[in-house]
Amino acid sequence: MPFWLKLPLVICLGICFGTWFSGESTRELDTEFLLDKMRDDMQRTTGFLAGLIVDSVVTGDEGKTETIIRQYAEGWSEFTYPCSG
């Protein structure tokens, strides 16, 4: 195979592999960022919910606790809460 034909082939293969590797690296970084963001949001949400129900839990008011959790859970579409009734 002549050199003038090998050179463009090697360049094209190099570009294709480079594009694939950079795409995979970007996808992996995006996934890692998304998981970190979701984890932070869940921790913030859990802390917020704990702050809302702390008084009712300390006083033992289960009805108020259930009401707060239900109201909070209705606003979050991806939240599942097992009801006791």
BELQUI-V630259 format. One record per residue. N is the residue number from 1. RES is the residue in one small letter. SS is DSSP state (H for helix, E for strand, C for the rest). PHI is phi in radians with two decimals (none if undefined). PSI is psi as a letter, one per 30 degrees, with the letter a starting at -180 (none if undefined). Layout:
n=N res=RES ss=SS phi=PHI psi=PSI
n=N res=RES ss=SS phi=PHI psi=PSI
This chain:
n=1 res=m ss=C phi=none psi=k
n=2 res=p ss=C phi=-1.20 psi=l
n=3 res=f ss=H phi=-1.05 psi=e
n=4 res=w ss=H phi=-1.14 psi=f
n=5 res=l ss=H phi=-1.59 psi=e
n=6 res=k ss=H phi=-1.18 psi=e
n=7 res=l ss=H phi=-1.05 psi=e
n=8 res=p ss=H phi=-1.11 psi=e
n=9 res=l ss=H phi=-1.12 psi=e
n=10 res=v ss=H phi=-1.15 psi=e
n=11 res=i ss=H phi=-1.13 psi=e
n=12 res=c ss=H phi=-1.11 psi=e
n=13 res=l ss=H phi=-1.10 psi=e
n=14 res=g ss=H phi=-1.09 psi=e
n=15 res=i ss=H phi=-1.14 psi=e
n=16 res=c ss=H phi=-1.08 psi=e
n=17 res=f ss=H phi=-1.12 psi=e
n=18 res=g ss=H phi=-1.08 psi=e
n=19 res=t ss=H phi=-1.12 psi=e
n=20 res=w ss=H phi=-1.10 psi=e
n=21 res=f ss=H phi=-1.11 psi=e
n=22 res=s ss=H phi=-1.20 psi=e
n=23 res=g ss=H phi=-1.11 psi=e
n=24 res=e ss=H phi=-1.14 psi=e
n=25 res=s ss=H phi=-1.13 psi=e
n=26 res=t ss=H phi=-1.12 psi=e
n=27 res=r ss=H phi=-1.07 psi=e
n=28 res=e ss=H phi=-1.13 psi=e
n=29 res=l ss=H phi=-1.14 psi=e
n=30 res=d ss=H phi=-1.09 psi=e
n=31 res=t ss=H phi=-1.10 psi=e
n=32 res=e ss=H phi=-1.10 psi=e
n=33 res=f ss=H phi=-1.10 psi=e
n=34 res=l ss=H phi=-1.10 psi=e
n=35 res=l ss=H phi=-1.14 psi=e
n=36 res=d ss=H phi=-1.12 psi=e
n=37 res=k ss=H phi=-1.14 psi=e
n=38 res=m ss=H phi=-1.11 psi=e
n=39 res=r ss=H phi=-1.12 psi=e
n=40 res=d ss=H phi=-1.11 psi=e
n=41 res=d ss=H phi=-1.11 psi=e
n=42 res=m ss=H phi=-1.14 psi=e
n=43 res=q ss=H phi=-1.15 psi=e
n=44 res=r ss=H phi=-1.14 psi=e
n=45 res=t ss=H phi=-1.14 psi=e
n=46 res=t ss=H phi=-1.11 psi=e
n=47 res=g ss=H phi=-1.10 psi=e
n=48 res=f ss=H phi=-1.14 psi=e
n=49 res=l ss=H phi=-1.12 psi=e
n=50 res=a ss=H phi=-1.10 psi=e
n=51 res=g ss=H phi=-1.15 psi=e
n=52 res=l ss=H phi=-1.23 psi=e
n=53 res=i ss=H phi=-1.75 psi=g
n=54 res=v ss=H phi=-1.05 psi=e
n=55 res=d ss=H phi=-1.16 psi=e
n=56 res=s ss=H phi=-1.22 psi=e
n=57 res=v ss=H phi=-1.27 psi=e
n=58 res=v ss=H phi=-1.12 psi=e
n=59 res=t ss=H phi=-1.43 psi=f
n=60 res=g ss=C phi=1.41 psi=g
n=61 res=d ss=C phi=-1.50 psi=i
n=62 res=e ss=H phi=-1.17 psi=e
n=63 res=g ss=H phi=-1.11 psi=e
n=64 res=k ss=H phi=-1.17 psi=e
n=65 res=t ss=H phi=-1.07 psi=e
n=66 res=e ss=H phi=-1.04 psi=e
n=67 res=t ss=H phi=-1.10 psi=e
n=68 res=i ss=H phi=-1.10 psi=e
n=69 res=i ss=H phi=-1.15 psi=e
n=70 res=r ss=H phi=-1.07 psi=e
n=71 res=q ss=H phi=-1.08 psi=e
n=72 res=y ss=H phi=-1.23 psi=e
n=73 res=a ss=H phi=-1.23 psi=f
n=74 res=e ss=H phi=-1.14 psi=f
n=75 res=g ss=C phi=-1.43 psi=f
n=76 res=w ss=C phi=-2.03 psi=j
n=77 res=s ss=C phi=-1.19 psi=f
n=78 res=e ss=C phi=-1.70 psi=g
n=79 res=f ss=C phi=-1.79 psi=k
n=80 res=t ss=C phi=-1.98 psi=k
n=81 res=y ss=C phi=-2.33 psi=j
n=82 res=p ss=C phi=-1.23 psi=j
n=83 res=c ss=C phi=-1.45 psi=k
n=84 res=s ss=C phi=-1.85 psi=h
n=85 res=g ss=C phi=-3.01 psi=none
